[in-house]
């Protein structure tokens, strides 16, 4: 007796029918139906399919032509559903270790949802580079960081356009992330005061290898880097850190120079953009 399977697009025209049919869907048809549901943003179907996925892994990177946090959330919700129902598969047996959402203009609702997803609570790598966080309440991100403070190894927040008050909100969680090996905060707008506060509370970052920070806002005069201030202030930040622990690979970088499109970088010594040579 063979099972009659309707064409993918016909199946997806009726969401209720598609949801009820998943239990009978042959495994060989899962990738095709999933791809179509993913492309058409059928959130509920995507979530249900992830929860009953018959294969060891799901490759979705190639499907994300444009970032969509609702789809990301559907995937994560599906993982949670599968975990709760104790499905015995590679993708459903373990929690996510890496989450990468880059170059995305997020909303407060999007951010709130991340802190509620149990499948993220053992993250090792969180990458939000280019995700604009300016003007958002970062308490949900702080809550997530607290939940992963014993597992998080890499935190990338480059280009998130954060300001002092937002970094200040994250400080209580960041200081507890004792497993960090790399942190990237380039291209955010932080003052000398908040950068100093951050560095003074990193004494338990014993495993940190790579640290990348923005040069403080006080380094600029009318949007241009002041060579003297850049060297002086970055040197002070470095001295503050060395009084607490010995950094291995650390850099402070300015915004991109409007004339030569390069950055001034302070490591052990100052490396200025081409305009200063």
C-alpha positions in Angstrom: 0.0 0.0 0.0 1.6 3.3 -1.1 1.0 6.7 0.4 -0.3 9.3 -2.0 1.7 12.5 -1.4 0.3 15.8 -2.8 2.7 18.2 -4.6 4.7 20.5 -2.2 3.0 23.7 -3.3 -0.5 22.3 -3.1 0.3 21.0 0.4 1.5 24.4 1.6 -1.5 26.3 0.3 -3.5 24.9 3.3 -1.5 25.3 6.4 -3.8 23.3 8.6 -3.7 20.4 6.1 0.1 20.6 5.9 0.5 20.5 9.7 -1.7 17.5 10.0 0.1 15.7 7.2 3.6 16.1 8.6 3.3 12.9 10.6 2.7 10.9 7.5 5.1 12.8 5.2 7.9 10.4 3.9 11.3 11.4 5.1 12.6 11.8 1.5 10.1 14.7 1.0 11.0 16.6 4.1 13.9 18.7 2.6 11.7 19.8 -0.4 8.7 20.7 1.7 11.0 22.4 4.3 12.7 24.5 1.6 9.4 25.7 0.2 7.9 26.5 3.6 11.1 28.3 4.5 11.1 30.4 1.3 7.4 31.3 1.7 7.8 32.2 5.4 5.3 29.6 6.7 6.5 30.1 10.3 4.3 27.5 12.0 5.1 24.8 9.4 8.9 25.5 9.7 8.6 25.2 13.5 6.7 21.9 13.4 9.0 20.4 10.7 12.1 21.2 12.8 10.5 19.5 15.8 9.9 16.2 13.9 13.0 16.4 11.6 13.9 12.9 10.5 17.6 13.5 9.7 20.6 14.2 12.0 21.1 17.8 10.9 19.4 20.7 9.2 21.4 23.0 6.9 19.6 26.4 6.6 22.5 28.8 5.9 22.1 28.7 2.1 18.3 29.4 2.5 18.9 32.7 4.4 19.2 35.0 1.4 17.8 37.8 3.5 17.9 37.9 7.4 14.5 37.2 9.0 14.4 36.9 12.8 10.9 35.4 12.7 12.3 32.4 10.8 15.3 32.2 13.2 12.8 32.1 16.1 10.7 29.4 14.4 13.8 27.3 14.0 14.7 27.7 17.7 11.2 27.1 18.8 11.1 23.9 16.8 14.3 22.8 18.5 12.8 23.5 21.9 9.7 21.5 21.0 11.9 18.6 19.9 13.9 18.7 23.1 10.8 18.7 25.3 9.4 15.7 23.4 12.8 14.0 23.7 13.3 13.2 20.1 16.5 11.1 19.7 18.2 13.0 16.7 22.1 15.1 16.4 20.3 18.4 15.9 17.6 17.8 18.6 19.7 16.1 21.2 22.0 19.1 21.9 21.4 22.7 22.5 22.7 25.3 20.0 26.3 26.3 20.5 26.5 29.1 17.9 24.1 31.8 17.0 25.0 34.3 14.3 22.6 37.1 13.3 24.6 39.7 11.4 23.9 43.0 9.5 20.3 43.1 10.7 18.1 45.9 11.9 16.4 44.3 14.8 13.4 45.3 16.9 12.8 45.2 20.6 10.4 42.3 20.1 13.1 40.4 18.3 15.6 41.0 21.1 13.1 40.0 23.7 12.5 36.6 22.0 16.2 35.7 22.2 16.4 35.8 25.9 13.4 33.4 26.2 14.6 30.6 24.0 15.9 27.7 26.1 17.9 26.2 23.2 20.3 29.2 23.5 21.2 28.7 27.1 24.4 26.9 26.4 25.8 29.1 23.7 29.5 29.1 23.1 29.5 31.7 20.3 27.2 34.7 19.9 27.7 36.8 16.8 25.6 39.9 16.4 28.0 41.9 14.2 26.3 44.7 12.3 23.0 44.1 14.1 21.8 47.6 15.0 21.1 47.8 18.8 21.0 51.6 19.1 18.0 52.9 21.0 17.0 49.4 22.2 16.6 48.2 25.8 19.4 45.6 26.2 18.1 44.0 29.3 17.0 40.9 27.4 20.5 40.6 26.0 21.9 41.0 29.5 19.5 38.2 30.6 20.8 35.9 27.8 24.4 36.7 28.7 23.7 35.8 32.3 22.3 32.4 31.2 25.3 31.6 29.1 28.0 33.0 31.5 29.4 29.6 32.1 29.6 28.5 28.5 30.1 31.6 26.3 33.5 31.7 24.7 33.2 34.2 21.8 31.1 37.4 21.9 31.1 39.5 18.7 29.2 42.9 19.0 31.1 44.8 16.4 29.2 47.5 14.6 26.1 47.3 16.8 26.1 51.1 17.3 25.8 50.8 21.1 26.3 53.7 23.4 27.5 54.1 27.0 24.1 53.4 28.7 23.7 50.2 26.8 27.2 48.9 27.6 26.6 49.8 31.2 23.4 47.7 31.2 25.5 44.7 30.0 28.3 45.1 32.5 26.9 42.9 35.3 26.5 40.0 32.9 29.8 40.6 31.0 31.9 40.5 34.2 30.5 37.0 34.9 31.4 35.5 31.5 34.5 33.7 32.8 34.9 31.4 29.8 35.4 34.2 27.2 38.3 33.7 24.9 37.4 36.5 22.4 35.4 39.7 22.6 34.9 42.1 19.8 33.3 45.5 20.5 34.7 47.5 17.6 32.6 50.2 16.0 30.5 51.2 19.0 30.3 54.7 20.5 31.8 54.4 24.0 33.4 57.0 26.2 36.6 56.7 28.2 34.6 56.4 31.4 32.5 53.3 30.3 35.5 51.6 28.7 37.5 52.1 31.9 34.5 50.6 33.9 34.4 47.6 31.6 38.1 46.8 31.9 38.1 47.3 35.6 35.6 44.5 36.0 37.3 41.8 33.8 39.6 40.3 36.4 37.9 36.9 36.1 38.4 36.8 32.3 41.3 34.4 32.8 40.8 32.6 29.4 40.6 35.7 27.2 43.0 35.6 24.3 41.6 38.3 21.9 40.1 41.6 23.0 39.0 44.2 20.5 37.6 47.6 21.7 36.7 50.9 20.1 38.8 53.9 20.8 37.1 56.2 23.3 34.9 59.0 21.9 37.3 61.6 23.6 39.9 60.7 20.9 38.0 62.7 18.3 38.0 66.3 17.3 35.2 67.2 14.9 35.0 63.5 13.8 38.7 63.3 13.1 41.1 61.4 15.4 43.5 63.4 17.5 46.8 61.7 17.4 47.8 62.9 20.8 44.5 62.0 22.5 44.4 58.6 20.8 47.8 57.5 22.0 47.3 59.0 25.5 43.9 57.6 26.2 44.5 54.2 24.8 47.7 54.0 26.8 45.7 54.8 29.9 43.2 52.1 29.2 46.0 49.6 28.6 47.7 50.5 31.9 44.4 50.1 33.7 44.0 46.6 32.3 47.6 45.6 33.1 47.0 46.5 36.7 44.3 43.9 36.8 45.6 41.1 34.5 48.0 40.7 31.6 46.3 40.9 28.2 47.5 38.6 25.4 46.2 40.1 22.2 44.4 43.4 22.7 43.6 46.3 20.3 41.8 49.7 20.4 40.7 50.9 17.0 39.3 54.2 15.8 36.5 54.8 13.4 37.4 54.6 9.7 39.2 57.7 8.5 37.1 59.7 6.1 40.2 60.5 4.0 42.1 57.2 3.6 39.4 54.7 4.7 41.8 53.2 7.3 41.7 52.9 11.1 44.1 54.0 13.8 44.9 51.0 15.9 46.6 50.9 19.3 48.1 47.5 20.4 51.4 47.6 22.2 52.2 50.7 20.2 50.2 53.1 18.1 49.5 52.4 14.5 48.0 55.5 12.8 46.1 55.7 9.6 47.9 56.7 6.4 47.0 60.3 6.8 49.4 60.7 9.7 52.4 59.3 7.8 
